[in-house]
Amino acid sequence: MKTFGIVLIIAGIAMLIFRGFSFTQEKKIVDLGPVEINRNEKKSVNWPMYAGLIVTIAGVAIVLGGNKKA
């Protein structure tokens, strides 16, 4: 469980540093045998700052909570 918490902490910090990412998707518009017409669309995925904060806090809680012996 401790490893999962560390992964969440790293992911949360990365989400705070990088607010999102963008990528280009190629869409086929027309396909008439040997003739193709394609269009590149730029798309972006963004997340709010509090999402990274929540993931980081959850990771810290898992790491600290995993140290208790039952």
ZISUL-V562768 format. One record per backbone hydrogen bond with DSSP energy under -0.5 kcal/mol. CO is the residue of the C=O (numbers start at 1). NH is the residue of the N-H. Records with the same first field share a line. If there is no record, write none. Layout:
CO: NH, NH
This chain:
1: 5
2: 6
3: 7
4: 8
5: 9
6: 10
7: 11
8: 12
9: 13
10: 14
11: 15
12: 16
13: 17
14: 18
17: 19
19: 47
21: 45
23: 43
25: 27, 41
27: 29, 39
30: 37
32: 35
34: 36
35: 32
37: 29, 30
39: 27, 41
41: 25, 43
43: 23
45: 21
48: 51, 52
49: 53
50: 54
51: 55
52: 56
53: 57
54: 58
55: 59
56: 60
57: 61
58: 62
59: 63
60: 64
61: 65
62: 66
64: 67
65: 68
